[in-house]
Structures are given as structure tokens and as C-alpha cells.
Amino acid sequence: MISNISKRYARAFFEIAKEGKQIESYYNELNQFSSLVSGNKSLKDFLANPVFDQASKKGAVDDIISKMKLTGMTVSFLRLLVDKKRIDILEDIVVCYRQLMDETLKKVRVSVKTAFPLSNELKSYIISNLEKTLGKQVDMTVEEDSTLLGGVVIGVGDTLYDGSIKNQLNNMRNLLGEAR
């Protein structure tokens, strides 16, 4: 569950990005830094541990920043998070920022699970139909899941559209069980 503090920081940084018309580039930078930290368990634990002093954390963050190509605004934001002892909630901030960005840009992230690889034509067909239905630009990720037997399962936010053969067989099994 994401805290209100994460939402406030995300909204503040998002508003700055919006003013400068840098919504996506600031997100990419923030996400890049967050991915680097979350990918290194010892660094993540170090930044989250209150035992270590702020100067050491700031030094570590500055070392990472110096090796990355980040804008001044993103650098300032990351340093602010260290100063305010909030660098440990960076992943949540990135999630909230992405939600704000998607709302503003009228984008929706969709996950598709399928038992077989999708052709480019089928991907385009799914995307175009989802865009018509949802009225938003679709950013789709596809994952293969051989347990589905066939069909597709589409996840849009909290909604799941299950058109898999596995689900249809389960439904038939339940109906037959009730008929006895």
C-alpha cells in the first residue's frame, strides 16, 4: 500500500515536470535511478537503514548521480529525498508519478497473458480494440503462460478479462457440477 507521503512527493515532482513539459523524461530519469537502487539489495538496504548518517547516504547518491545523465531537476529531487529521509520510498514515488503521468497523457498499461506467441497483426488488433474501448492510448506487455492452454487473459488496471480455455473449462466443470 502506497503512503500519502509518497503521493505528495510524486505529485510535487510531477507538477514541476508538467510546468517544464518534461513529464516523460523526468519519469524516465526517476525510474532509471529507482531501478538501479532496487536492483542492488545492499544499496537499497543502506539507503533505507536509519543507522547510517545522511552524509554517507548523500555521498552514495551523489556517486550514482555522477555516473548517470540526469537533469538538474531530477538530481535536486533525489537529493531532497535524501535530505528529508525519504529516499527509501522512491519506488512508491515512481509508481505514483507513473499513475499521474498516465492519467495526464491518457495512457493505460495493459498486461496480456497468452499460451502462444502473438503475431504482430494480433498484437495490433488487440491494441486497436482496447484503445477504442478504453478511449486511451494502450501500452501493452505480453507474457506467455503455457498453463492457459489457449486464449488470452487481459489485465487492465484492477480488471481482468479472462478469455482463456482453462477458465472456460473451469466454468463448464462448475456448471456440470451444479447440474448433478
Salt bridges, closest charged atoms under 4 A:
GLU15 OE2 - ARG11 NH1 3.92
GLU24 OE2 - LYS107 NZ 3.10
ASP45 OD2 - LYS41 NZ 2.85
ASP62 OD1 - ARG79 NE 2.77
ASP83 OD1 - LYS58 NZ 2.89
GLU91 OE2 - LYS44 NZ 2.84
ASP102 OD2 - ARG109 NE 2.85
ASP139 OD2 - ARG109 NH1 2.76
